[in-house]
Amino acid sequence: MEILIELNQIISNKKWIFGESINKLDISILPFIRQFRIANPEWFDMQVSIHSVKRVLNNFLESELLNEIMINYDEWKEGSKPEYFPIFNLSD
């Protein structure tokens, strides 16, 4: 939480943590903040000392980037049809 409070002071009124455009540092940090929130969303959402962090996280959660990479698969059950992860071209 101390790290998030410090990060909150860095963000100020920017759209992303490090500026107006999302960059590799944002993409590296935001999944960890997302996981931190997932542990206890009600508690996280009530924290007023990290309002800018929560705003930036919300930008990330609603971003096209996250929606493109986070594919939700159905829970596997006995007899389910196999699903395979997408194949990415690593040469891109």
C-alpha distances in whole Angstrom, upper triangle without the diagonal:
4,5,5,6,9,10,10,13,14,15,17,20,20,21,19,16,19,22,24,25,23,23,22,19,18,19,18,14,14,15,12,10,13,13,9,11,14,13,13,14,15,12,10,13,13,10,12,9,9,12,13,11,12,16,16,15,17,20,19,20,23,24,27,26,24,26,29,27,25,29,28,31,33,32,35,37,41,43,41,42,40,38,37,34,35,37,35,38,36,39,37
4,5,5,6,9,10,11,13,15,16,19,20,21,19,16,18,21,24,25,23,23,22,19,18,20,18,15,16,17,14,13,16,16,13,14,18,17,17,17,18,15,13,16,16,12,13,10,10,14,14,12,14,17,17,17,20,22,21,22,25,26,29,28,26,29,31,29,28,31,32,34,36,35,38,41,44,46,44,45,43,40,40,37,37,39,37,39,37,40,38
4,5,5,6,9,10,11,12,15,18,18,19,16,13,15,18,21,22,20,19,19,15,15,17,15,11,13,15,12,10,14,14,12,14,17,16,17,18,19,16,14,16,17,13,14,11,10,14,13,11,13,16,15,15,18,19,19,20,23,23,27,25,23,26,28,26,26,29,30,32,34,34,37,40,43,45,42,43,41,38,37,34,35,36,34,36,34,36,34
4,5,5,6,9,10,10,13,15,15,16,14,11,14,17,19,20,18,18,18,15,13,16,14,11,11,13,11,8,12,13,10,11,15,15,15,15,16,14,11,13,14,10,11,9,7,10,10,7,10,12,12,11,15,16,16,17,20,21,24,23,21,24,26,25,24,27,28,30,33,32,35,38,41,44,41,42,40,37,36,33,33,35,33,35,33,36,34
4,5,5,7,9,10,11,15,15,17,15,12,15,18,20,21,20,21,21,17,16,19,18,14,14,17,15,12,15,16,13,14,18,18,17,17,18,15,12,14,14,10,10,6,6,9,9,8,11,13,13,14,16,18,18,20,22,23,27,25,24,27,29,28,27,30,31,34,36,36,39,42,45,47,44,45,43,41,40,36,37,38,37,39,37,39,37
4,5,5,7,9,11,14,15,17,15,11,13,16,19,20,19,19,19,16,15,18,17,13,15,17,15,13,17,18,16,17,20,20,20,20,21,18,16,17,17,14,13,10,9,12,11,10,13,15,14,15,18,19,19,21,24,24,27,26,24,28,30,28,28,32,32,35,38,38,40,43,47,49,46,47,45,42,40,37,37,38,36,38,36,38,36
4,5,5,6,9,12,12,13,11,8,10,13,16,17,15,16,16,12,11,14,14,10,11,14,13,11,14,16,14,15,19,19,19,19,20,18,15,16,17,14,13,11,8,11,9,7,11,12,11,12,15,16,15,18,20,20,23,22,21,24,26,25,25,28,29,33,35,35,38,41,44,46,43,44,42,39,37,34,34,35,33,35,33,35,32
4,5,5,7,10,11,12,11,8,11,13,15,17,16,17,18,15,13,16,16,13,13,16,15,12,15,17,15,15,19,19,19,18,19,17,14,14,15,11,10,8,5,7,5,5,9,10,10,11,14,14,15,17,19,20,23,22,21,24,27,26,25,29,30,33,35,36,39,42,45,47,44,45,43,40,39,35,35,37,35,36,35,37,34
4,6,6,10,11,13,13,10,11,13,16,18,18,18,20,16,15,19,18,15,16,19,18,15,18,21,18,19,22,23,22,21,22,20,17,17,18,14,13,9,8,10,8,9,12,13,12,15,17,17,18,21,22,23,26,25,24,28,30,29,29,32,33,37,39,39,42,46,49,51,48,48,46,43,42,39,38,40,37,39,37,39,36
4,6,9,9,12,10,7,8,10,13,15,15,15,16,13,12,16,16,13,14,18,17,15,18,20,19,19,23,24,24,23,24,22,19,19,20,17,16,13,11,12,9,9,13,13,12,14,17,16,17,20,21,21,24,23,23,26,28,27,27,31,32,36,38,39,42,45,48,50,47,47,45,42,40,37,36,37,35,36,34,35,33
4,6,6,8,7,5,7,8,10,12,12,14,15,13,11,15,15,13,13,16,16,14,16,19,18,18,21,23,23,21,22,21,18,17,19,16,15,12,10,10,6,7,11,10,8,11,14,13,14,17,18,18,21,20,20,23,25,25,25,29,30,33,36,37,40,43,47,48,45,45,43,40,38,35,34,35,33,34,33,34,32
4,6,9,9,8,10,10,11,14,15,17,19,16,14,18,19,17,16,20,20,17,19,22,21,20,24,25,24,23,23,22,19,18,19,16,14,12,11,10,7,9,12,11,10,14,15,14,16,19,20,20,23,23,23,25,28,28,28,31,33,36,39,40,43,46,49,51,48,48,46,43,41,38,37,39,36,37,36,37,35
4,7,9,9,10,9,9,13,14,16,19,17,15,18,20,18,17,20,21,18,20,23,22,21,24,26,25,23,24,23,20,18,20,18,15,14,12,10,7,10,12,9,10,13,14,13,15,18,18,18,21,21,22,24,26,27,27,30,32,35,38,39,42,46,49,50,47,47,45,42,41,37,37,38,35,37,36,37,34
4,5,7,7,6,6,9,10,13,16,14,12,15,17,16,15,18,19,17,18,22,21,21,24,26,25,23,25,24,20,19,21,19,17,16,14,12,9,10,12,10,8,12,13,11,13,16,16,15,18,18,19,22,23,24,24,28,30,33,36,37,41,44,47,48,45,45,43,39,38,35,34,35,32,33,32,33,30
4,7,8,6,5,7,8,11,14,14,11,13,16,15,13,16,18,16,16,20,20,19,22,24,24,22,23,23,20,18,21,19,18,17,14,12,9,10,11,8,6,10,10,8,10,13,13,12,15,15,16,18,20,20,21,25,26,30,33,34,37,41,44,45,42,41,40,36,35,32,30,32,29,31,30,31,28
4,6,5,6,6,6,8,11,10,7,10,12,11,10,13,15,13,14,18,18,17,20,22,23,21,23,22,19,18,21,19,18,17,14,13,9,9,11,9,6,9,10,8,8,12,13,11,14,13,14,17,18,19,19,23,25,28,31,33,36,39,43,44,40,40,38,34,33,29,28,29,27,28,27,29,26
4,6,8,9,8,9,11,8,6,10,11,9,9,13,13,12,14,17,16,17,19,22,22,20,22,22,18,18,20,18,17,16,12,12,9,8,11,10,7,9,12,10,10,14,15,14,17,16,16,19,21,20,21,24,26,30,33,34,36,40,43,44,41,41,39,35,34,30,30,31,28,29,28,29,27
4,7,8,8,8,10,8,7,11,12,11,12,15,16,15,17,20,20,20,23,25,26,24,26,25,22,22,24,21,21,19,16,16,12,12,15,13,10,13,15,13,13,17,18,16,19,17,18,21,22,21,23,26,29,32,35,36,39,42,46,47,43,43,41,37,35,32,31,31,28,29,27,28,26
4,6,7,8,11,10,9,12,14,14,14,17,19,17,19,22,22,22,25,27,28,26,28,27,23,23,25,23,22,20,17,16,13,13,15,13,11,14,15,13,13,17,17,16,18,17,18,21,22,22,24,27,29,33,36,37,40,44,47,48,44,44,42,38,36,33,31,32,29,30,28,29,26
4,7,9,13,13,11,13,16,16,15,18,20,19,20,23,23,23,25,28,28,26,28,28,24,23,26,24,23,22,18,17,13,14,16,13,11,14,15,11,13,16,16,14,16,15,17,20,21,21,23,26,29,32,35,37,40,43,47,47,44,43,41,37,36,32,31,31,29,29,28,29,26
4,6,10,11,9,11,14,14,14,17,19,18,19,22,23,23,25,28,28,26,28,28,25,24,27,25,24,24,20,19,15,15,17,14,11,14,15,11,11,15,15,12,13,12,15,17,18,18,20,24,26,30,33,35,37,41,44,45,41,40,38,34,33,29,27,28,25,25,25,25,22
4,7,8,6,7,11,11,10,13,16,15,16,19,20,20,22,25,26,24,26,26,23,22,25,24,24,23,19,18,15,14,15,14,10,12,13,10,9,13,13,10,12,10,12,15,15,15,17,20,23,26,30,31,34,38,41,42,38,37,35,31,29,26,24,25,22,23,22,23,20
4,6,5,6,9,10,11,13,15,16,17,19,20,21,23,25,27,25,28,28,24,24,27,25,26,24,21,21,17,16,18,16,13,14,16,13,11,15,16,13,14,11,13,16,16,16,18,21,24,27,31,32,34,38,41,42,38,37,35,31,29,25,24,24,21,22,20,21,18
4,5,5,6,9,10,12,14,15,16,18,19,21,22,24,26,25,28,28,24,25,28,26,27,25,21,22,19,17,19,18,14,15,17,15,13,16,17,15,15,12,13,17,16,15,17,20,23,26,29,31,33,36,39,40,37,36,33,30,27,24,22,22,19,20,18,19,17
4,5,5,6,9,11,12,13,14,16,17,19,21,22,24,23,26,26,22,23,26,23,24,22,18,19,16,14,17,17,13,13,16,15,13,16,18,16,17,14,15,18,19,17,18,22,24,27,31,32,34,37,40,41,38,38,35,32,29,26,25,25,22,23,21,22,20
4,5,5,6,9,10,10,12,14,15,16,18,20,22,20,23,23,19,20,23,21,21,20,16,17,13,11,13,13,9,10,13,11,9,12,14,12,14,12,12,16,16,15,16,20,22,25,29,30,32,36,39,40,37,36,34,30,29,25,24,25,22,24,22,24,21
4,6,6,7,10,11,11,13,15,16,17,20,21,20,24,23,20,21,24,22,23,22,18,19,16,14,15,15,11,11,13,12,9,11,13,11,13,10,9,13,13,12,13,17,19,22,25,27,29,32,36,37,33,33,30,27,25,21,20,21,19,20,19,21,18
4,6,7,8,10,11,12,14,16,17,19,21,21,24,23,20,21,24,22,24,22,19,20,17,14,16,17,13,12,15,15,12,14,17,15,16,13,12,16,16,14,15,18,20,23,26,27,29,33,35,37,34,33,31,27,25,22,21,22,20,21,19,21,20
4,6,6,7,9,10,11,13,15,16,18,18,21,20,16,18,21,19,20,18,15,16,14,11,13,14,11,10,13,13,11,13,16,15,17,14,13,17,18,16,16,20,21,24,27,27,30,33,36,38,35,35,32,29,27,24,24,25,23,25,23,25,23
4,5,5,6,9,10,11,12,15,16,15,18,18,14,15,19,17,18,17,14,15,13,9,10,11,8,7,10,10,7,9,12,12,14,12,10,14,16,14,14,17,19,22,24,25,28,31,34,36,33,33,31,28,26,23,23,24,22,25,23,26,24
4,5,5,6,9,10,10,13,15,14,18,18,15,16,20,18,20,20,16,17,16,12,13,14,12,9,12,12,9,9,13,13,15,12,10,13,14,12,11,15,16,19,21,22,24,28,31,32,29,30,27,24,23,20,20,22,20,23,22,25,23
4,5,5,6,9,10,11,13,14,17,16,13,16,18,17,19,18,15,17,16,12,13,15,13,10,13,15,12,12,16,16,18,16,13,17,18,16,14,18,18,21,23,23,26,29,32,34,31,32,29,27,25,22,23,25,23,26,24,27,26
4,5,5,6,9,10,12,11,14,13,10,12,15,13,15,15,11,13,12,9,9,12,10,7,11,12,10,11,14,15,18,16,14,17,19,17,16,19,19,22,24,24,27,30,34,36,33,33,32,29,28,25,25,27,26,28,27,30,28
4,5,5,6,9,11,10,13,13,10,12,15,14,17,17,13,14,14,10,10,12,11,7,9,11,9,8,12,13,16,14,11,14,16,14,13,16,16,19,21,21,24,27,31,33,30,30,28,26,25,22,23,25,24,27,26,29,27
4,5,5,7,9,10,13,13,11,13,16,16,19,18,15,17,17,13,13,15,14,11,13,15,13,12,15,16,19,17,14,16,18,16,13,16,16,18,20,20,22,25,29,31,28,29,27,25,24,22,23,25,25,27,27,30,28
4,6,6,8,8,12,10,8,11,14,13,16,15,13,15,15,12,11,15,14,11,13,16,14,13,17,18,21,20,17,19,21,19,17,20,19,22,23,23,25,28,32,34,31,33,31,28,28,25,27,29,28,31,30,33,31
4,5,6,5,8,8,6,8,11,11,14,14,12,13,14,11,9,13,13,9,11,14,13,12,15,17,20,19,16,18,21,19,17,19,19,21,23,22,25,28,31,34,31,32,31,28,28,26,27,30,29,32,31,34,32
4,5,5,9,10,9,10,13,14,17,18,16,17,18,14,12,15,15,12,13,16,14,12,15,17,20,19,16,17,20,18,15,17,16,18,19,19,22,24,28,30,27,29,28,25,26,23,25,28,28,31,30,33,32
4,6,9,9,9,11,14,14,18,18,16,18,19,16,15,18,18,15,16,19,17,16,19,21,24,23,19,21,23,21,18,20,19,21,21,20,23,25,28,31,29,31,29,27,28,26,28,30,30,33,33,36,35
4,6,6,6,9,10,11,15,16,15,16,18,16,14,17,18,15,16,19,18,16,19,22,25,24,21,22,25,23,20,22,21,23,23,22,25,27,31,33,31,33,32,30,31,29,30,33,33,36,36,39,37
4,6,5,6,9,10,13,15,13,14,16,14,11,14,15,12,12,16,16,13,16,19,22,22,19,20,23,22,19,21,19,22,23,22,26,28,31,34,31,33,32,30,30,28,30,32,32,35,35,38,36
4,6,5,6,9,12,15,14,14,17,15,12,15,17,15,15,18,18,16,19,22,25,25,22,23,26,25,22,24,23,25,25,25,28,30,34,36,34,36,35,33,34,32,33,36,36,39,39,42,40
4,6,5,7,10,12,12,13,16,14,12,15,17,15,16,19,19,18,20,23,26,26,23,25,28,27,24,26,25,27,28,27,30,32,36,38,36,38,37,35,35,33,35,37,37,40,39,42,40
4,5,6,9,10,9,10,13,10,8,12,14,11,12,16,16,15,17,20,23,23,20,22,25,24,22,24,23,26,27,27,30,32,36,38,36,37,36,34,34,31,32,35,34,37,36,39,37
4,6,8,10,9,9,12,10,8,10,13,11,11,15,15,14,16,19,22,23,20,21,25,24,22,24,23,26,27,27,31,33,37,39,36,38,37,34,35,32,33,36,35,38,37,40,38
4,6,9,9,9,13,12,10,13,15,14,14,18,19,18,20,22,26,26,24,25,29,28,26,28,27,30,31,31,34,36,40,42,40,41,40,38,38,36,37,39,39,41,41,44,41
4,6,6,7,11,10,9,12,14,13,14,17,18,18,20,22,26,26,24,26,29,28,26,29,28,31,32,32,35,38,41,44,41,42,41,39,39,36,37,39,38,41,40,43,40
4,5,5,9,10,9,11,14,14,15,17,19,19,21,23,27,27,25,27,30,30,28,31,31,34,35,35,39,41,45,47,44,45,44,41,41,39,39,41,40,42,42,44,41
4,6,8,9,10,12,14,14,16,18,19,20,22,24,27,27,25,28,31,30,28,32,32,35,36,36,40,42,46,48,45,46,45,42,42,39,39,41,40,42,41,43,41
4,6,5,6,9,10,11,12,14,15,16,18,20,24,23,22,24,27,26,25,28,28,32,33,34,37,40,43,45,42,43,42,39,38,35,36,37,36,38,37,39,37
4,5,5,6,9,10,11,13,14,15,17,18,22,22,21,23,26,26,25,28,28,31,33,34,37,40,44,45,42,43,42,39,38,35,36,38,36,38,37,39,37
4,5,5,6,8,10,11,12,14,15,16,20,20,19,22,24,24,23,27,28,31,33,34,37,40,44,46,42,43,41,38,37,34,34,36,34,36,35,37,34
4,5,5,6,9,10,11,12,14,15,19,18,17,20,22,22,21,24,25,28,30,31,34,37,41,43,39,40,38,35,34,31,31,33,31,33,32,34,32
4,6,5,6,9,10,10,12,14,18,18,16,18,21,21,20,23,23,26,28,29,32,35,39,41,37,38,37,34,33,30,30,33,31,33,33,35,33
4,5,5,6,9,10,11,12,16,16,15,17,20,21,20,23,24,27,29,30,34,37,40,42,39,39,38,34,34,31,31,33,31,33,33,35,32
4,5,5,6,9,10,10,14,14,13,16,18,18,18,21,22,26,28,30,33,36,40,41,38,38,36,33,32,29,28,30,28,30,29,31,28
4,5,5,6,9,10,13,13,11,14,16,16,15,18,19,23,25,26,29,32,36,37,34,34,33,30,29,26,26,28,26,29,28,30,28
4,5,5,6,8,12,13,11,13,16,16,15,18,19,22,24,26,29,32,36,37,34,34,33,30,29,26,26,28,27,29,29,31,29
4,6,5,6,10,10,10,12,14,15,15,18,19,23,26,27,30,34,37,38,35,35,33,30,29,26,25,27,25,28,28,29,26
4,5,5,8,8,7,9,12,12,12,15,17,20,23,25,28,31,35,36,32,32,30,27,26,23,22,24,22,24,24,26,23
4,6,9,9,6,8,11,11,10,13,14,18,20,22,25,28,32,33,29,29,28,25,24,21,21,24,22,25,25,28,25
4,7,9,7,7,11,12,12,14,15,19,21,23,26,30,33,34,30,30,29,26,25,23,22,24,23,25,26,28,25
4,5,6,6,9,10,11,14,16,19,22,24,27,31,34,35,31,30,29,25,24,21,20,22,20,23,23,25,22
4,6,5,6,9,10,12,15,18,21,24,26,30,33,33,29,28,27,23,22,19,18,20,18,20,21,23,19
4,5,5,7,9,11,14,18,21,23,26,29,32,33,29,28,26,22,21,18,16,17,15,17,18,20,17
4,5,5,6,9,12,15,18,20,23,26,30,30,27,26,24,21,19,16,15,17,16,19,19,21,19
4,6,5,7,10,13,16,19,21,25,28,28,25,24,22,19,18,15,14,17,16,19,20,22,20
4,6,7,11,13,17,20,22,25,28,28,24,23,21,18,16,13,12,14,13,15,17,19,16
4,6,10,12,16,18,20,24,27,27,23,22,20,16,15,11,10,12,11,14,15,18,16
4,6,9,13,15,17,21,24,25,21,20,19,15,14,11,11,14,14,17,18,21,19
4,6,10,12,14,18,21,21,18,17,15,12,11,9,9,13,13,17,18,22,20
4,7,9,12,15,19,19,15,15,14,11,12,11,12,16,17,20,22,25,24
4,6,8,12,15,15,12,12,11,8,10,9,11,15,17,21,22,26,25
4,6,9,12,13,9,10,11,9,12,12,15,18,21,24,26,29,29
4,6,10,12,9,11,11,10,13,14,17,20,23,26,27,31,31
4,7,8,6,9,8,9,12,13,17,20,23,26,27,31,31
4,6,5,9,10,12,15,17,20,23,26,30,31,34,35
4,6,9,10,13,16,19,22,25,28,31,32,36,36
4,7,9,12,15,18,21,24,27,30,32,35,36
4,6,9,12,15,18,21,24,27,29,32,33
4,6,10,13,16,18,22,25,27,30,30
4,7,10,13,15,18,22,23,27,27
4,7,9,12,15,19,21,24,24
4,6,8,12,15,17,20,21
4,6,9,13,14,18,18
4,6,10,12,15,15
4,7,9,12,12
4,6,9,9
4,5,6
4,5
4
